[in-house]
Amino acid sequence: MTSDLPLARRDLIAQRLAAGQPVVAATLAAEFVVSEDAIRRDLRALAAEGRCRRVYGGALPPAAGAPAVAQRLGEGRERKQALARAAAATVRPGEFVFLDAGSTNLALVEYLPEDADLTVATNSIDIAAALLRRQDLRLLMVGGSVDLLVGGCVDASALLAVQRLNIARCFLGACALSPETGASAHDAADAEFKRALVGASRRLLVLATNDKLGALAAHRVAPVAAFDTVVLEPDADTALQAALAAAGANIVHARA
């Protein structure tokens, strides 16, 4: 089978990955009569969109239930900004703040108090880039191998770096928040990194959009009672709010 259209070829590869099929670069190169370099470019582009996970020699389908950060950045912008405004109001001058990777936490950067002598650490590429534009903040980047689905570093190097920190206030990213199982994450390495953040932080906060409430992800991170503050949307489900409060959550609402 041949194709002179790279985008058409890429779409066909994406369809196979979406159907749960792993792909091998050498096999695809022979099938489409192109070079392996061309196939690798296709796979890099698909990985950047969160449509596959690159592995040696090819790619695997993305982890179930885990849209890439690039896909999430433009979703629900106004709702995330409202959550960010409410959450940023809790930050105190001189604090060492950690912003965990996530599109909702990215919105926090704009609303952090100005000229408040803040040091802000993050493992997120997008958050670090936004923080660089704030001349009144000191930035600490937690590095390592970047996970494209997470949008940041969650490998062993990042884990070790976090374990050496004394974080005053951590805004933890959560893929799901349930009264019964607390905060959870889709990716195992991301969940392990988040558990390290929980252990290194004196105050723990989470911003939860309505779609995350009552949802479940594969890997547990922390129970609801571990959070000092849970920031919710003003129209969050009342039954779930009551259950979160009963589980020990101190709830703060964003303004409509």
Disulfide bonds with the S-S distance in Angstrom:
none
